Amino acid sequence: MRKSVAILYFHCTYIANSPMNNASFPKAAAVRASAFTLVEIALALGVISFALIGLIALLPAGLNNFRSSMNASVGAQIYQRIVTDAEQSDFDALLTAAPPSDGSGFAVLPLRYFDDEGNEVVPANPASLTRNEAQKVIYHVHVRASFPGPANVSSDSANCFTSLPAAPGSVRFNPRSSTILTIQVACNPGNQKINEDSTTRLWTSNSLPITAYQAVVTKNQSTIQKTGGS
């Protein structure tokens, strides 16, 4: 019994005098919370602002490229629609729809309108769009058709534009029942008035993007070729 008491006393004395309970043992250092200084925050904001300015500067160029791609895609779709309608139309009726009155050798077909997806918008009155029609219209389409010149080259006027070239000699290649369609697609969401050149019968505009296409259409067949855009 005395031996057990002695062991218990020794154990309690050891715990009391343990270095963990010794007042002279240094306490654990408090963990210091780290944070950014005001200077570091200012530098970080400066770097981020510089990067954002560079990205924002690229947005106009990206939007312009996207808009140009959309205009080219929809313009090609409209061009195919115009050529298909011309192929399915009566050739003589196509040329007599808008006969030239100025002796230029060109006929201007009725103006056509299309929305942003290339779907045609048929106005109730082609001469004046209603408010709802004007809100839908994005693309205006101008189609010029050429008239075949006379068979005798010598009697050809200076302003006459022939559909087919002259053959060696003095007569033109036969048959001459063909026409060159010049199709101009203008992106004109604001429905601005576009001036027409009195000589070429083509649209001219410095503010609106206009893409021009050409197609040769004959009575029996059509040879379609895109000659470029402007």
Secondary structure as GFF3:
##gff-version 3
##sequence-region A 1 230
A	DSSP	alpha_helix	2	16	.	.	.	ID=ss1
A	DSSP	three_ten_helix	19	21	.	.	.	ID=ss2
A	DSSP	alpha_helix	38	88	.	.	.	ID=ss3
A	DSSP	alpha_helix	91	96	.	.	.	ID=ss4
A	DSSP	beta_strand	106	108	.	.	.	ID=ss5
A	DSSP	beta_strand	112	114	.	.	.	ID=ss6
A	DSSP	beta_strand	120	121	.	.	.	ID=ss7
A	DSSP	alpha_helix	131	136	.	.	.	ID=ss8
A	DSSP	beta_strand	139	146	.	.	.	ID=ss9
A	DSSP	three_ten_helix	153	155	.	.	.	ID=ss10
A	DSSP	beta_strand	178	187	.	.	.	ID=ss11
A	DSSP	beta_strand	195	196	.	.	.	ID=ss12
A	DSSP	beta_strand	203	204	.	.	.	ID=ss13
A	DSSP	beta_strand	210	218	.	.	.	ID=ss14
A	DSSP	beta_strand	222	224	.	.	.	ID=ss15
###
